[in-house]
Amino acid sequence: MSREIIHTDEAPAAIGPYSQAVRIGDVVYLSGQIPLDPQTMELVGGGFEAQARQVFANLRAVCRGAGGDLADIAKLNIYLTDLGNFATVNELMTEHFSEPYPARAAIGVAALPKGAQVEMEAVLSLAG
C-alpha cells in the first residue's frame, strides 16, 4: 500500500521533521498535536482546559483533512504534564466523543514541546 501524506492549513504546521498525518490504506496515523493556534503558531492561553480544547480542535482538523472526524479515532494517546488534569480530560472526552469511546492511554510526562500542558496523537480508521 502506498503512503499518503496528510496536510491541512486548519491545523498547526509541523514544528519539526514530521507530517501532520500519514495515511496507509484506511488507517491514518496522526502526529501529536499540542495547543498551538494554527494561525499564529503560538500556544493558546487560558489554562489547561483551553489548551486541551485547542488540541481537540487541531486533531479534528487533521482528521477532516484525511477525510474523517474525531468519531473515526480508534486509538488516542494523551500526554499530560500534570496527571491532576486527568478528570478534566475525561470530561472533555465526553464532549468530543460518543460511546463506544476510542481506546486510550493517558501518560504523565515531565515536559512537552513549547511548554504545552497536553499533547494528543491518534490512529484514525476510515474503514466504513
C-alpha positions in Angstrom: 0.0 0.0 0.0 1.2 3.5 -0.7 1.6 6.2 1.9 -0.3 9.4 1.5 0.9 12.5 3.5 -2.0 14.4 5.0 -1.7 18.2 5.5 -4.3 20.9 6.3 -3.8 24.6 6.9 -6.6 24.3 9.5 -4.2 22.7 12.0 -0.7 23.9 13.1 2.1 23.3 10.7 4.7 20.7 11.8 7.3 22.2 14.1 9.9 19.6 13.2 10.7 17.0 10.5 7.4 15.2 10.5 4.0 15.2 8.8 0.7 16.1 10.4 -0.6 12.6 9.5 0.2 9.7 7.2 -2.5 7.5 5.6 -1.8 3.9 4.6 -4.9 2.3 3.2 -7.9 3.0 5.6 -5.6 3.8 8.5 -4.4 7.3 9.3 -1.6 7.9 11.9 -1.9 11.4 13.3 1.2 13.1 14.8 1.0 14.6 18.2 -0.9 17.9 18.4 -0.1 20.5 21.1 -2.3 23.5 21.8 -1.0 25.8 19.1 -3.2 28.3 17.3 -2.9 27.3 13.6 -2.9 31.0 12.6 -0.3 32.3 15.0 1.6 29.1 15.8 1.6 30.3 19.5 0.3 28.3 22.5 -3.3 29.3 23.4 -3.8 31.0 26.8 -6.4 30.3 29.4 -5.0 27.3 31.3 -5.3 23.6 30.9 -8.9 23.3 29.7 -8.3 25.9 26.9 -5.2 24.1 25.9 -7.0 20.7 25.8 -9.9 22.2 23.7 -7.4 23.6 21.2 -5.7 20.2 20.9 -9.1 18.5 20.2 -9.7 21.2 17.6 -6.3 20.6 16.0 -6.9 16.8 15.9 -10.3 17.3 14.4 -8.8 19.5 11.6 -6.3 16.8 10.8 -8.9 14.1 10.9 -11.1 16.1 8.5 -8.0 16.7 6.3 -7.8 13.0 6.0 -11.5 12.5 5.2 -12.6 11.6 8.7 -13.5 13.1 12.0 -12.9 12.6 15.7 -15.5 9.8 15.7 -13.3 7.8 13.5 -10.4 7.7 16.0 -9.7 4.1 17.1 -6.8 4.9 19.5 -5.9 8.1 21.3 -2.8 8.7 23.3 -2.9 11.7 25.7 0.3 13.1 27.3 -0.1 15.3 30.4 2.5 17.3 32.3 0.2 17.1 35.3 -1.9 14.0 35.9 -4.1 16.1 38.2 -5.8 17.2 34.9 -6.9 13.6 34.3 -10.5 14.3 35.4 -10.7 17.4 33.1 -9.5 15.2 30.2 -12.2 12.7 30.9 -14.9 15.4 31.0 -13.7 16.9 27.7 -13.6 13.4 26.1 -17.3 13.1 26.7 -17.9 16.4 24.9 -15.8 15.3 21.8 -16.6 11.5 21.6 -19.7 9.3 22.0 -19.8 5.7 23.0 -18.2 3.5 22.1 -15.2 5.6 23.0 -11.8 5.0 21.3 -9.1 3.0 23.0 -7.0 5.4 25.0 -3.8 5.9 27.1 -3.2 8.9 29.4 0.5 9.2 30.2 2.2 11.6 32.6 5.3 13.3 31.2 7.9 15.7 32.5 7.6 18.3 29.7 6.1 18.8 26.3 7.2 21.0 23.3 6.8 24.8 23.7 5.8 24.4 27.3 2.4 22.8 26.5 0.5 21.1 29.2 -1.1 18.5 26.9 -0.4 16.7 23.7 -2.5 14.1 21.9 -1.8 11.7 19.0 -4.2 9.3 17.4 -4.8 6.4 15.0 -7.8 7.0 12.7 -9.8 4.3 10.9 -11.5 5.3 7.7 -12.9 1.8 7.1 -16.7 2.2 6.8 
